[in-house]
């Protein structure tokens, strides 16, 4: 296991970007390279900072308030009566924890939600609220949730990458077909 992997395993896997990076892994890479401080992760809070400090042999420093404040675990909740089915929250969710379809009501799979808040801002009707969990997870539950979130995040990224490759491939095939049609029609005209 690389140092980056060890750091990433400590991070909460919310993929929220509050640290200034586009997810937990890029932040872990920056820490491993000495390009980021260990106190930039609000979801990880003091507990995460202490774990990172112990791993790296550094002095623990308080969470840098420039990146936000630590909050208890919370999850997104969609006020279903107000949802217009715009799908903006679905595309914003880094772990695919929101279900729904265009012009239909959406819902959050609370057990899969990392509490990243990324779905709140794009909602045009403000029907998404963040609610703290009534019972905070145990350390074992936190670890299981982190690993599930990491798998879901990686699966989403792989799916998105495949969708992009398929789109490029379709576009390439369409261009080739169009060029062939133009070429074939050019031959037909010259032979007439």
C-alpha positions in Angstrom: 0.0 0.0 0.0 1.5 3.3 -1.1 1.7 6.3 1.2 -1.0 8.0 -0.9 -3.3 4.9 -0.4 -2.7 5.0 3.3 -3.6 8.7 3.5 -6.7 8.1 1.3 -7.9 5.3 3.6 -7.9 7.8 6.5 -9.9 10.5 4.6 -13.7 10.3 4.9 -14.4 9.7 1.2 -17.1 12.4 1.0 -15.6 13.6 -2.2 -16.9 17.1 -1.3 -14.0 19.2 -2.5 -13.9 21.4 0.6 -10.2 20.7 0.9 -9.6 22.5 -2.4 -9.1 19.3 -4.4 -11.5 17.4 -6.6 -11.9 14.5 -4.2 -10.2 12.6 -1.4 -7.7 10.8 -3.6 -6.3 14.0 -5.2 -6.1 15.5 -1.7 -4.3 12.4 -0.5 -1.8 12.7 -3.4 -1.2 16.3 -2.5 -0.5 15.5 1.1 1.8 12.7 0.1 3.8 15.0 -2.1 3.9 17.7 0.6 1.8 20.1 -1.5 -1.2 20.2 1.0 -1.5 20.4 4.8 -3.2 17.7 6.8 -5.8 20.1 8.2 -7.8 20.9 5.1 -10.6 18.3 5.5 -13.7 19.6 7.4 -15.6 16.2 7.2 -12.6 14.4 8.7 -12.3 16.9 11.5 -9.8 16.7 14.3 -10.1 12.9 14.3 -8.8 12.7 10.7 -6.1 15.3 11.4 -4.8 13.2 14.4 -4.8 10.0 12.3 -2.9 11.8 9.4 -0.4 13.3 11.8 0.2 9.9 13.4 0.7 8.3 10.0 3.0 11.0 8.7 4.9 11.7 12.0 3.7 15.3 12.0 2.4 17.6 14.6 -1.5 17.8 14.6 -2.8 21.2 13.9 -6.3 22.5 14.2 -8.6 22.4 11.2 -7.9 25.3 8.9 -11.1 27.4 9.1 -10.5 28.6 5.5 -11.8 25.2 4.3 -14.9 25.1 6.5 -15.9 23.7 9.9 -16.4 20.2 11.0 -20.0 19.1 11.3 -21.7 15.9 12.6 -22.5 13.4 9.9 -25.5 14.6 7.9 -27.2 13.4 4.7 -29.2 15.0 1.9 -33.0 14.9 2.0 -35.2 15.8 -0.9 -38.5 17.5 -0.2 -40.3 15.3 -2.8 -43.4 17.5 -3.2 -41.1 20.3 -4.4 -38.8 18.3 -6.7 -39.3 19.1 -10.4 -37.1 16.3 -11.7 -34.4 18.5 -13.2 -31.7 15.8 -12.6 -29.1 18.5 -11.6 -28.7 16.8 -8.2 -28.1 13.4 -9.8 -25.2 14.7 -11.9 -23.7 16.5 -8.9 -23.7 13.5 -6.6 -20.2 11.9 -6.5 -21.4 8.5 -5.3 -24.7 8.1 -7.2 -26.8 8.2 -4.0 -29.7 10.0 -5.7 -32.3 8.2 -7.7 -34.8 9.7 -10.2 -35.3 10.5 -13.8 -35.9 13.6 -15.8 -39.2 15.3 -14.9 -39.9 12.8 -12.2 -39.4 13.1 -8.4 -36.0 12.2 -7.0 -35.0 10.6 -3.7 -31.7 10.2 -1.8 -30.5 6.8 -0.7 -29.6 8.0 2.8 -27.4 5.0 3.6 -25.2 5.8 0.5 -25.1 9.6 1.0 -21.7 10.9 2.1 -23.1 14.3 3.2 -20.9 16.2 0.7 -23.6 19.0 0.1 -22.7 19.0 -3.6 -26.4 18.4 -4.6 -27.7 21.4 -2.7 -26.4 24.3 -4.8 -27.4 23.1 -8.2 -31.1 22.5 -7.2 -33.1 25.3 -8.8 -36.1 24.9 -6.4 -34.1 24.5 -3.1 -35.8 21.2 -2.4 -32.7 19.6 -0.9 -31.9 20.0 2.8 -29.1 18.5 4.8 -30.2 16.7 7.9 -27.9 15.5 10.7 -28.1 11.8 11.5 -30.0 11.2 14.7 -27.5 8.6 15.7 -23.9 9.1 14.7 -22.1 6.1 13.2 -19.7 4.1 15.3 -16.0 3.9 14.2 -16.7 0.5 12.5 -19.7 1.9 10.7 -17.7 5.0 9.6 -15.1 2.7 8.1 -17.7 0.6 6.3 -19.4 3.7 5.0 -16.0 5.1 3.8 -15.2 2.0 1.9 -18.7 1.8 0.4 -18.4 5.5 -0.6 -15.0 4.9 -2.2 -16.3 1.9 -4.2 -19.3 3.9 -5.4 -17.1 6.9 -6.3 -14.7 4.8 -8.3 -17.6 3.0 -10.0 -19.2 6.3 -10.9 -15.9 7.6 -12.3 -15.4 4.5 -14.4 -18.9 4.7 -15.7 -18.4 8.4 -16.6 -15.1 7.6 -18.3 -16.7 4.7 -20.3 -19.6 7.0 -21.3 -17.1 9.6 -22.6 -15.2 7.0 -24.6 -18.5 5.6 -26.0 -19.5 9.1 -27.0 -16.2 9.8 -28.7 -16.4 6.4 -30.5 -20.0 7.1 -31.7 -19.0 10.5 -32.9 -16.0 9.1 -34.8 -18.2 6.4 -36.4 -20.8 9.1 -37.4 -18.0 11.2 -39.0 -16.6 8.2 -40.8 -20.1 7.3 -42.1 -20.7 10.9 -43.2 -17.4 11.0 -45.0 -18.1 7.7 -46.7 -21.6 9.0 -47.8 -20.0 12.2 -49.2 -17.3 10.1 -50.9 -19.9 7.7 -52.3 -22.1 10.5 -53.5 -19.1 12.2 -55.1 -18.3 9.0 -57.1 -21.9 8.7 -58.2 -22.0 12.3 -59.5 -18.7 12.0 -61.4 -19.9 8.7 -63.1 -23.2 10.3 -64.3 
